[in-house]
């Protein structure tokens, strides 16, 4: 399902071309520029990895960035739009699918599942 970024947001959009990188490498390629961007900046990640339609929304959910949806570039390649969030959490630079700081244990001993 496609949810393109509204036209009025196009001016503040930051394009990152992930090419055909696989998920782990794709996320590492995304991290550095993402950390340098201001809150509320819309990022358009172009990526052809077949797992990207699942991985990018899941990664946004993990990190707290706002996933805006997906679509196609004029050249037909898929893109994924996200918004930099002030509530995002840091991930490990070499393992971007792992949080940088572990979630503290629940004081009542309950699981965080």
trRosetta pair geometry for C-beta under 8 A, 3 or more apart (Angstrom, degrees):
i j d omega theta_ij theta_ji phi_ij phi_ji
1 69 7.4 -79 111 -146 82 105
1 70 7.7 105 85 50 50 97
2 69 6.3 88 -177 162 40 116
2 70 5.7 -92 -117 89 63 67
2 71 4.5 81 -154 -96 114 71
2 72 7.4 -51 -110 -8 139 78
3 68 6.2 -147 109 150 110 62
3 69 2.4 -141 65 -99 96 162
3 70 6.8 58 36 27 71 47
3 71 7.5 -124 57 -50 31 95
3 81 7.6 -120 95 49 82 119
4 69 6.5 -87 -43 95 20 126
4 71 4.4 38 -84 -56 90 151
4 81 7.1 96 -152 -10 40 146
5 9 4.7 -102 168 79 109 128
5 10 6.8 140 106 -72 116 63
5 13 6.3 131 97 -90 163 126
5 42 5.5 100 -133 179 147 148
5 44 7.0 -98 -4 -77 138 105
5 68 5.7 39 -85 134 81 148
5 69 7.6 -178 -53 55 57 100
5 81 4.7 -171 -49 -146 105 160
6 9 5.2 91 66 3 78 103
7 10 5.5 -25 -163 -13 47 119
8 11 7.6 -38 175 11 44 102
9 12 5.9 -68 -168 50 63 97
9 13 6.2 85 134 -55 82 95
9 42 5.0 64 164 -11 120 158
10 13 5.3 -39 -149 1 38 125
12 40 7.5 -18 150 126 149 87
12 41 6.0 -136 160 -132 100 61
12 42 5.7 93 100 22 90 95
13 41 7.9 127 -122 178 24 74
13 42 4.6 -45 -102 90 70 105
13 43 7.2 139 -161 -105 67 16
13 44 5.3 27 -179 -15 118 110
13 81 7.7 -55 -130 -131 114 107
14 33 7.0 -172 150 153 133 122
14 37 5.9 -116 1 -108 164 138
14 41 5.6 23 -7 164 121 119
14 42 7.0 161 16 86 72 50
14 43 5.0 -31 68 -108 96 69
14 44 7.1 176 79 22 42 71
15 43 7.9 152 -90 -162 18 59
15 44 5.1 -22 -107 68 66 103
15 46 7.0 17 -168 -14 93 108
16 29 7.2 149 170 133 118 95
16 30 6.0 106 128 -114 159 71
16 33 5.8 175 -94 65 124 148
16 34 7.9 -33 -47 -55 157 84
16 43 6.1 4 3 -173 114 106
16 44 7.1 170 27 84 67 51
16 45 5.0 -18 71 -108 103 70
16 46 7.1 -170 91 21 50 73
17 46 4.8 -16 -121 58 62 117
18 21 5.1 -97 173 38 87 112
18 26 4.6 45 -168 -141 134 93
18 29 5.5 137 -121 88 82 139
18 30 6.8 -14 -86 -59 118 94
18 45 5.6 30 -18 -178 122 94
18 46 6.0 -176 26 82 76 54
18 47 3.9 -7 71 -89 129 93
18 48 7.9 -169 93 11 90 62
18 49 7.4 -57 125 -6 124 107
18 52 7.8 143 88 -105 147 138
19 46 7.7 50 -50 105 31 94
19 47 7.3 3 57 -120 26 57
19 48 6.9 -46 160 19 36 104
20 47 7.9 128 -104 -162 24 61
20 48 4.9 -33 -100 64 70 115
20 49 6.7 126 -166 -64 48 67
21 25 4.2 -127 -171 102 111 108
21 26 4.2 156 101 -71 111 74
21 29 5.8 129 35 -4 173 144
21 47 7.0 -66 55 -135 84 101
21 49 6.4 -50 89 -51 49 121
22 25 5.4 72 57 28 71 106
22 26 6.5 -134 98 -17 25 101
22 49 5.5 128 -123 -120 37 129
22 51 7.5 40 -159 36 73 123
23 26 5.5 -60 -138 35 21 115
23 27 6.4 17 166 -16 62 105
23 49 6.0 168 -56 153 61 158
23 51 5.3 -48 -57 90 117 129
23 52 7.2 -174 -92 -79 79 60
23 55 4.6 -136 -125 -134 118 164
23 97 7.8 32 144 -57 113 130
24 27 6.1 -57 -150 35 27 106
24 28 6.6 24 153 -15 63 106
24 95 7.8 -38 -145 -131 108 51
24 96 7.1 150 -151 38 59 96
24 97 7.0 -72 -105 -11 78 116
25 28 5.7 -54 -147 38 34 112
25 29 6.3 37 152 -22 65 106
26 29 5.6 -56 -152 35 30 113
26 30 6.4 29 150 -20 64 108
26 45 7.8 90 176 176 106 129
26 47 5.6 55 -144 -128 137 137
26 49 5.8 -93 -46 -8 149 146
26 52 6.9 -101 152 -95 171 103
26 55 7.6 90 74 111 135 143
27 30 5.4 -54 -147 36 35 115
27 31 6.4 51 153 -40 66 98
27 55 7.6 -112 -54 156 112 119
27 59 6.0 -156 -110 -129 124 156
27 91 7.9 -46 160 96 124 154
27 96 3.8 -163 132 84 121 142
27 97 6.6 106 62 -50 172 79
28 31 5.7 -38 -148 12 33 119
28 93 7.3 73 -132 173 90 60
28 94 7.3 22 -108 -128 124 33
28 96 5.6 -163 -70 -19 59 128
29 32 7.7 -58 -169 24 28 99
30 33 7.0 -81 -166 50 38 95
30 34 5.5 33 154 -27 76 125
30 43 7.7 98 -156 155 101 149
30 45 6.0 -9 -105 -110 120 134
30 96 7.6 120 61 -177 99 166
31 34 5.7 -72 -146 38 24 113
31 35 6.3 23 165 -23 67 106
31 91 7.1 -110 -112 65 124 108
31 93 6.4 161 133 -132 158 66
31 96 5.5 -137 -61 -104 128 133
32 35 6.1 -57 -152 29 26 109
32 36 7.0 14 156 -11 60 109
33 36 5.8 -66 -155 39 38 109
33 37 6.6 43 152 -34 70 106
33 43 7.9 135 112 -126 110 128
34 37 5.9 -55 -153 21 34 115
34 43 6.5 -21 -104 -73 89 163
34 65 7.7 -53 -166 -86 132 151
34 84 6.5 170 -165 -100 81 107
37 41 4.2 -106 169 53 119 153
37 43 6.9 -177 19 -68 175 111
37 84 5.0 -166 102 -52 114 158
38 41 5.1 110 64 -35 71 111
38 84 6.8 137 97 80 36 144
39 84 5.5 -134 -124 111 35 100
39 85 6.7 23 -142 -172 89 15
39 86 4.5 20 -127 -64 143 85
40 83 6.2 -14 -145 -176 37 108
40 84 6.4 -45 17 66 18 85
41 83 7.1 161 80 -153 36 62
41 84 4.7 24 49 16 85 123
42 68 6.9 3 -140 -12 104 159
42 81 6.1 -5 -176 -168 101 103
42 82 7.4 163 -154 86 57 33
42 83 5.4 -32 -98 -97 65 77
42 84 8.0 -126 -69 2 22 78
43 81 7.0 158 82 -152 50 52
43 82 5.2 -15 59 64 99 82
43 83 7.4 172 15 -92 77 24
43 84 6.7 85 -21 -44 111 88
44 79 5.1 5 -178 178 96 130
44 80 7.5 149 -157 72 51 38
44 81 5.3 -20 -101 -97 70 79
45 56 6.7 -175 72 -125 139 137
45 79 6.4 153 79 -160 43 72
45 80 4.8 -22 63 61 99 91
45 81 7.7 -178 20 -81 73 28
45 82 7.1 13 -3 12 112 105
46 73 5.9 22 -119 -49 121 136
46 77 5.5 52 -170 117 106 126
46 78 7.3 147 -152 90 60 46
46 79 4.8 -37 -95 -98 65 90
47 52 4.4 160 105 -107 124 156
47 56 7.3 159 45 -59 144 130
47 77 7.9 153 56 166 15 108
47 78 6.6 -43 72 87 59 95
47 79 7.5 109 18 -116 65 42
47 80 6.5 -20 29 8 110 112
48 52 7.5 134 94 1 7 142
48 77 5.7 -71 -73 -146 97 101
48 78 6.5 132 -101 34 50 94
49 52 4.4 115 72 -37 91 100
49 55 7.3 -22 105 33 129 140
50 53 7.9 -40 174 12 43 98
51 54 5.8 -63 -174 49 67 103
51 55 4.9 58 134 -23 93 119
52 55 5.5 -62 -120 48 31 105
52 56 5.3 27 -175 -21 74 110
52 78 6.7 154 87 99 135 133
52 80 6.4 -142 162 -31 110 138
53 56 7.1 -34 -117 30 14 103
53 57 7.6 4 169 0 45 109
53 70 6.5 -32 -117 -49 83 170
53 78 7.3 -63 -65 173 92 157
53 80 7.8 -172 -101 -84 47 120
54 57 6.9 -73 -161 43 27 100
54 58 6.1 18 156 -14 66 120
55 58 5.8 -67 -146 43 28 110
55 59 5.9 28 160 -22 69 109
56 59 5.8 -52 -142 35 29 110
56 60 6.5 31 156 -19 62 104
56 67 6.9 129 132 -123 86 117
56 70 7.8 115 73 -79 140 112
56 80 4.3 4 138 168 167 166
56 82 7.3 -140 172 -46 105 125
57 60 5.6 -54 -149 36 33 113
57 61 6.4 35 152 -20 65 104
57 67 4.7 69 -122 -142 71 168
57 80 7.8 -127 -47 -155 70 127
58 61 5.6 -53 -151 35 33 113
58 62 6.4 36 150 -21 65 105
59 62 5.5 -51 -147 35 34 115
59 63 6.1 11 161 -2 68 113
59 65 7.9 1 120 43 79 115
59 96 7.3 22 -144 134 125 103
59 97 6.7 -84 -106 -105 95 76
60 63 6.3 -68 -139 49 26 95
60 64 7.7 -105 175 65 56 14
60 65 4.6 -90 -140 77 81 88
60 66 6.7 -13 -178 125 123 5
60 67 3.9 142 79 -54 162 98
60 82 5.3 -152 -101 -123 129 130
61 67 7.1 -29 -45 -12 73 127
62 91 7.5 52 124 -84 116 125
62 97 7.1 24 109 -153 174 59
62 99 7.3 -143 169 -64 100 89
63 88 5.1 12 152 -156 90 94
63 89 5.7 -143 -152 54 55 74
63 91 6.0 -60 -97 -38 111 115
64 85 5.2 -128 132 84 86 141
64 87 4.6 -125 173 111 132 84
64 88 4.1 -178 78 -108 105 45
64 89 5.4 101 1 -2 125 79
65 82 5.0 43 140 170 121 125
65 83 6.6 174 -178 75 83 48
65 84 6.2 -42 -129 -118 106 34
65 85 4.9 -172 -115 6 44 106
65 88 5.2 24 -60 -96 73 121
66 82 6.2 152 81 -165 52 71
66 83 4.1 -11 62 53 110 102
66 85 5.4 121 -19 -65 86 114
67 80 7.5 -40 -148 178 93 102
67 81 7.7 110 -170 88 52 59
67 82 5.3 -36 -106 -105 47 91
68 81 3.9 -55 70 106 117 104
68 82 5.9 -174 5 -95 90 29
68 83 5.9 89 -47 -23 115 94
69 80 7.6 -153 115 -147 28 58
69 81 5.7 3 60 48 63 105
70 78 6.2 -2 -176 -173 116 101
70 79 6.5 166 -154 87 67 49
70 80 4.9 -25 -100 -100 89 66
70 81 7.1 -174 -86 11 34 77
71 78 7.5 158 89 -151 29 61
71 79 5.7 -17 65 59 75 94
71 81 7.4 22 11 -17 102 111
72 76 5.8 -22 -174 -145 119 32
72 77 6.9 145 -156 74 71 29
72 78 6.0 -49 -101 -100 64 48
72 79 6.9 140 -122 13 13 86
73 76 6.7 -32 69 38 79 21
73 77 4.6 4 31 58 122 82
73 78 7.5 -64 -3 -5 86 2
73 79 5.5 99 -51 -32 86 117
84 88 7.0 -65 -167 -19 63 142
85 88 4.6 127 71 -42 92 90
89 99 5.8 -11 129 -137 128 106
89 100 7.3 -159 156 28 86 93
89 101 7.6 -111 -174 45 111 92
90 99 7.3 92 87 -165 55 66
90 100 3.9 -15 107 9 101 139
90 101 7.1 64 64 0 99 89
91 95 7.4 -124 162 99 97 60
91 96 4.7 75 116 -151 138 56
91 97 7.1 54 -163 -31 138 9
91 98 6.2 122 -162 75 89 44
91 99 5.8 -77 -109 -113 64 32
91 100 5.7 177 -148 -37 8 82
92 95 4.2 12 85 57 126 85
92 96 6.7 -135 71 -77 63 33
92 98 4.8 2 14 79 120 101
92 99 7.4 63 -21 104 82 16
92 100 5.5 151 -65 -95 55 63
93 96 7.2 6 -149 -72 19 82
95 98 4.4 12 119 23 114 116
99 102 6.5 127 85 -97 115 33
99 103 7.0 71 61 -39 161 77
103 112 5.8 76 114 -104 148 178
105 109 7.6 7 164 -104 111 42
106 109 6.3 -95 89 12 96 8
106 110 4.5 -60 103 54 158 76
106 111 7.4 -75 13 -21 137 6
106 112 6.4 170 -38 -59 111 86
